[in-house]
């Protein structure tokens, strides 16, 4: 009898993309997911924006200068990169390669623009769209985060409204409600667990 | 902004089919799932086989006589029915209707034959295939269960081998290992949670 074994024999590492508009809590979700101690390989994004309070270089982001970022682009070292609200963000190719050979599930946080690019490059990734539960909640979070001018907050909100239109291209939607971050993390963990149990689970390759 | 809300606005009840060869532990899994206290609506199968030790009428099965079962067929009261190893099993239509109007997720345990029938009737159900981790494990369980003759055990094993071929028609596979029933239940719960988060979650109707 040919018994399929989703854990020991036939389950392949997954590439999980966590995306969504600015302010929905992507960074907080990834941080909490790390704290839970599951054996995931987290791909760290490079950015030339300054660290926010509590952010650690090499864990939350690779914080580089504008010049360094420009050199990474020139040398073709980025899988994709985008200017998000005037700040550069990009995924170093080298990290993705390392991640995919680690044998672990790979979790990648990326803005909605970037997710579209990855969707063209990798069809068999699992695309999760993180969202706030309402426009007001999103606005409140963007303000609470600080560091943005009123104009920037308005820009981010307008962009978020547009980015919501990209939702149908994603596989899953997780509503990250105020004070319910653990529930959102549980949602993501359930998605990853279920995807491993899919009969037609694909092999991801970049 | 049109925020989709998978729990409060747009999440529809799911129809979850738990199937798999005899001896893989479908009944034990459903029983443990009930014990966990999640608000599911369990569809109870009617059968004319005698109760096994500990089985409760109306909870594990509706235990009816051969005559009663024949009348249910005559009256068209069954959504589907099949003869499994000489014993009749069938899903009362009335229970499925009640279940689908309950607003809760509906969990239905059914043999592999029956699952094929349901697949033709309802495309948007979630089909979970439960399996043992090996042929030996399955054989040991069938023997431990008692009440079967050697010939019956051999018949069930041969049928199980054939039923494994139906796996590609299912959405998910859960390997129910000896002593790891809780892990299998967690698998099923993860599948249900993830299915609620799908962007293209369908509405089930029978």
Interface residues (C-beta under 8 A of the other chain):
Chain A: X1 X2 X3 X4 X5 X6 X7 X129 X131 X132 X133 X134 X135 X138 X160 X161 X164 X167 X168 X170 X171 X172 X173 X174 X175 X186 X187 X189 X190 X191 X193 X194 X195 X197 X198 X199 X200
Chain B: X1 X2 X3 X4 X5 X6 X7 X129 X131 X132 X133 X134 X135 X138 X160 X161 X164 X167 X168 X170 X171 X172 X173 X174 X175 X186 X187 X189 X190 X191 X193 X194 X195 X197 X198 X199 X200
